[in-house]
Amino acid sequence: MIQVNIHEAKTQLSRLLARVEAGEEVVIARAGRPVARLSAVTVAPGERRLGLDAGLFRVPDDFDAPLPDELLDTFEG
């Protein structure tokens, strides 16, 4: 774990984030007193289940029917 002051954190944020991604923790301090901690976000990959929204939407029978002329005119000018 490293500690940096706020000014250094502002000017070196990209480098600090690279260190965090590599597994380090970074403490940001104001006048030597710790204020915040940068740490990597851990996202557990979850299994995606298919069909969770089954039955919530029905594709209308006229889904691929041509649009009415007055609506087409608004798009085409």
N, CA and C of each residue as an Amber inpcrd file, in Angstrom:
protein
   231
   0.8650000  -1.1690000   0.0000000   0.0000000   0.0000000   0.0000000
   0.9080000   1.2280000   0.0000000   0.5950000   2.1680000  -0.8910000
   1.3600000   3.4030000  -0.9180000   0.4510000   4.5590000  -0.5150000
   1.0680000   5.6320000  -0.0570000   0.3150000   6.8220000   0.3260000
   0.8460000   7.9920000  -0.4930000  -0.0890000   8.7560000  -1.0940000
   0.2830000   9.9270000  -1.8760000  -0.5430000  11.1090000  -1.4050000
  -0.0110000  12.3110000  -1.6340000  -0.7970000  13.4870000  -1.2680000
  -1.7740000  13.8200000  -2.3960000  -2.6920000  14.7030000  -2.1350000
  -3.7460000  15.0210000  -3.0940000  -3.1660000  15.5780000  -4.3840000
  -2.1790000  16.4470000  -4.2910000  -1.5880000  17.0180000  -5.4990000
  -0.9890000  15.9260000  -6.3820000  -0.2490000  15.0100000  -5.7770000
   0.3360000  13.9100000  -6.5420000  -0.7530000  13.0290000  -7.1440000
  -1.8230000  12.7870000  -6.3960000  -2.9220000  11.9630000  -6.9070000
  -3.5520000  12.6130000  -8.1310000  -3.6960000  13.9400000  -8.1040000
  -4.2730000  14.6450000  -9.2540000  -3.3780000  14.5410000 -10.4700000
  -2.0930000  14.7360000 -10.2730000  -1.1850000  14.7740000 -11.4210000
  -0.7940000  13.3880000 -11.9160000  -0.9040000  12.3790000 -11.0700000
  -0.4630000  11.0320000 -11.4340000  -1.5990000  10.0110000 -11.4240000
  -2.8280000  10.4670000 -11.6280000  -3.9760000   9.5680000 -11.4900000
  -3.8740000   8.3500000 -12.4030000  -3.4910000   8.5420000 -13.6520000
  -3.4050000   7.3970000 -14.5740000  -2.4080000   6.3640000 -14.0830000
  -1.2550000   6.8130000 -13.6110000  -0.2390000   5.8750000 -13.0990000
  -0.7280000   5.1760000 -11.8310000  -1.3880000   5.9300000 -10.9840000
  -1.9130000   5.3300000  -9.7510000  -2.9760000   4.2880000 -10.0700000
  -3.8290000   4.5690000 -11.0350000  -4.8590000   3.5970000 -11.4060000
  -4.2340000   2.3300000 -11.9910000  -3.1530000   2.4830000 -12.7360000
  -2.4610000   1.3050000 -13.2680000  -1.9240000   0.4450000 -12.1210000
  -1.4040000   1.0860000 -11.0870000  -0.9150000   0.3310000  -9.9310000
  -2.0660000  -0.3590000  -9.2050000  -3.1980000   0.3220000  -9.1120000
  -4.3770000  -0.2800000  -8.4760000  -4.8430000  -1.4850000  -9.2750000
  -4.8700000  -1.3600000 -10.6050000  -5.2650000  -2.4970000 -11.4420000
  -4.3200000  -3.6740000 -11.2680000  -3.0650000  -3.3810000 -10.9340000
  -2.0790000  -4.4390000 -10.7260000  -2.1990000  -5.0690000  -9.3360000
  -3.1080000  -4.5520000  -8.5040000  -3.3560000  -5.1710000  -7.2110000
  -2.9520000  -4.3510000  -5.9970000  -2.3240000  -3.1950000  -6.2070000
  -1.9340000  -2.3600000  -5.0660000  -3.1060000  -1.5220000  -4.5720000
  -3.0140000  -1.0880000  -3.3360000  -3.9490000  -0.1040000  -2.8040000
  -3.2060000   1.2070000  -2.6620000  -3.9020000   2.2980000  -2.9470000
  -3.3110000   3.6280000  -2.8520000  -4.1480000   4.4460000  -1.8830000
  -3.4780000   5.0300000  -0.8990000  -4.1560000   5.8960000   0.0530000
  -3.8360000   7.3370000  -0.3260000  -4.8660000   8.1570000  -0.4140000
  -4.6920000   9.5780000  -0.7130000  -4.8130000  10.3350000   0.5940000
  -3.8090000  11.1950000   0.8520000  -3.7530000  11.8970000   2.1330000
  -3.7510000  13.4040000   1.9270000  -4.2930000  14.1010000   2.9000000
  -4.2460000  15.5710000   2.9500000  -3.4460000  15.9350000   4.1920000
  -2.3390000  16.6240000   3.9850000  -1.4560000  17.0290000   5.0900000
  -1.0310000  15.8240000   5.9330000  -0.7680000  14.6940000   5.2340000
  -0.3010000  13.5070000   5.9260000  -1.3770000  12.6460000   6.5570000
  -2.6290000  13.1110000   6.5210000  -3.7380000  12.3350000   7.1150000
  -4.5080000  11.6240000   6.0100000  -4.6590000  10.3070000   6.0840000
  -5.3900000   9.5640000   5.0580000  -6.8250000  10.0680000   4.9140000
  -7.2340000  10.2630000   3.6630000  -8.5730000  10.7670000   3.3710000
  -9.3810000   9.7540000   2.5630000  -8.7040000   9.0920000   1.6240000
  -9.4210000   8.1660000   0.7410000  -8.5040000   7.0150000   0.3590000
  -9.1220000   5.9370000  -0.1150000  -8.3680000   4.7720000  -0.5490000
  -8.8150000   4.3880000  -1.9510000  -7.8530000   4.1940000  -2.8450000
  -8.1480000   3.6690000  -4.1760000  -7.8890000   2.1740000  -4.1390000
  -8.8720000   1.4160000  -4.5350000  -8.6880000  -0.0300000  -4.6190000
  -9.4500000  -0.5370000  -5.8290000  -9.0230000  -1.6640000  -6.3280000
  -9.6380000  -2.2280000  -7.5250000 -11.0680000  -2.6770000  -7.2330000
 -11.8960000  -2.5280000  -8.2240000 -13.2720000  -3.0090000  -8.1360000
 -13.2680000  -4.4730000  -8.5490000 -13.8460000  -5.2940000  -7.7190000
 -13.9250000  -6.7130000  -8.0650000 -15.3290000  -7.0290000  -8.5340000
 -15.3960000  -7.5170000  -9.7250000 -16.6850000  -7.8740000 -10.3080000
 -16.6700000  -9.3760000 -10.5450000 -17.5240000 -10.0560000  -9.8300000
 -17.6140000 -11.4960000 -10.0040000 -18.4320000 -11.7860000 -11.2580000
 -17.8330000 -12.4600000 -12.2090000 -18.5930000 -12.7710000 -13.4120000
 -19.7140000 -13.7480000 -13.0710000 -20.9050000 -13.3210000 -13.3640000
 -22.0500000 -14.1710000 -13.0780000 -22.4790000 -14.9370000 -14.3180000
 -23.1050000 -16.0200000 -14.0870000 -23.6110000 -16.8020000 -15.2060000
 -24.8610000 -16.1220000 -15.7390000 -24.8890000 -15.9120000 -17.0320000
 -26.0450000 -15.2630000 -17.6450000 -27.0970000 -16.3210000 -17.9620000
 -28.2810000 -16.0890000 -17.4630000 -29.3700000 -17.0350000 -17.6960000
 -30.2470000 -16.5120000 -18.8220000 -30.4840000 -17.3440000 -19.7780000
 -31.3330000 -16.9800000 -20.9060000 -32.7960000 -17.1430000 -20.5300000
 -33.6320000 -16.2990000 -21.1130000 -35.0690000 -16.4440000 -20.9570000
 -35.6580000 -15.7870000 -19.7250000 -34.9260000 -14.9040000 -19.0650000
 -35.4620000 -14.2630000 -17.8630000 -36.6690000 -13.3820000 -18.1550000
 -36.7410000 -12.8280000 -19.3630000 -37.8600000 -11.9610000 -19.7260000
 -38.8850000 -12.6660000 -20.6200000 -38.8270000 -13.9640000 -20.6580000
 -39.7520000 -14.7190000 -21.5040000 -41.1930000 -14.3880000 -21.1390000
 -41.9870000 -14.0820000 -22.1400000 -43.3990000 -13.7990000 -21.9340000
 -43.7080000 -12.3580000 -21.5830000 -42.7010000 -11.5180000 -21.3910000
 -42.9470000 -10.1300000 -21.0290000 -43.1880000  -9.2370000 -22.2460000
 -42.8380000  -9.7260000 -23.4260000 -43.0250000  -8.9390000 -24.6350000
 -43.4120000  -9.8670000 -25.7650000 -44.3430000  -9.3830000 -26.5620000
 -44.7580000 -10.1560000 -27.7280000 -44.5310000  -9.2880000 -28.9460000
 -43.8480000  -9.8220000 -29.9370000 -43.6040000  -9.0850000 -31.1710000
 -44.9220000  -9.0160000 -31.9270000 -45.3740000  -7.8010000 -32.2600000
 -46.6410000  -7.6670000 -32.9770000 -46.5920000  -8.3430000 -34.3450000
 -47.7520000  -8.7950000 -34.7960000 -47.8250000  -9.4620000 -36.1010000
 -47.3980000  -8.5370000 -37.2350000 -47.6620000  -7.2390000 -37.0890000
 -47.3250000  -6.2960000 -38.1640000 -45.9600000  -5.6300000 -37.9380000
 -45.0730000  -6.2950000 -37.2290000 -43.7760000  -5.7260000 -36.8850000
 -43.0060000  -5.2400000 -38.1140000 -43.0130000  -6.0390000 -39.1710000
 -42.2390000  -5.6900000 -40.3490000 -43.1040000  -5.0930000 -41.4750000
 -44.2990000  -4.6510000 -41.1310000 -45.1770000  -4.0170000 -42.1260000
 -44.6380000  -2.6230000 -42.4710000 -44.8710000  -2.1610000 -43.6910000
 -44.4200000  -0.8230000 -44.0710000 -45.0640000   0.2470000 -43.1760000
 -44.3390000   1.3220000 -42.9470000 -44.8640000   2.4260000 -42.1520000
 -45.9070000   3.2010000 -42.9580000 -46.8630000   3.8270000 -42.2860000
 -47.8400000   4.6620000 -42.9980000 -47.1230000   5.8160000 -43.7120000
 -47.7130000   6.2600000 -44.8270000 -47.0970000   7.3100000 -45.6490000
 -46.8330000   8.5880000 -44.8550000 -47.7800000   9.0130000 -43.9830000
 -47.5660000  10.2520000 -43.2470000 -46.3870000  10.1500000 -42.2770000
 -46.1250000   8.9640000 -41.7510000 -44.9730000   8.7900000 -40.8650000
 -43.6840000   8.7490000 -41.6830000 -43.7170000   8.1020000 -42.8230000
 -42.5530000   8.0840000 -43.6900000 -42.1750000   9.4980000 -44.1330000
 -43.1750000  10.3140000 -44.4090000 -42.9060000  11.6870000 -44.8400000
 -42.1600000  12.4840000 -43.7740000 -42.4390000  12.2240000 -42.5040000
 -41.7330000  12.9550000 -41.4460000 -40.2560000  12.5760000 -41.3960000
 -39.9370000  11.3550000 -41.7820000 -38.5370000  10.9380000 -41.8210000
 -37.8320000  11.3990000 -43.0840000 -38.5330000  11.3470000 -44.1860000
 -37.9040000  11.6140000 -45.4790000 -38.0370000  13.0770000 -45.9060000
 -38.8740000  13.8260000 -45.2490000 -39.0140000  15.2430000 -45.5510000
 -39.9870000  15.4690000 -46.5990000
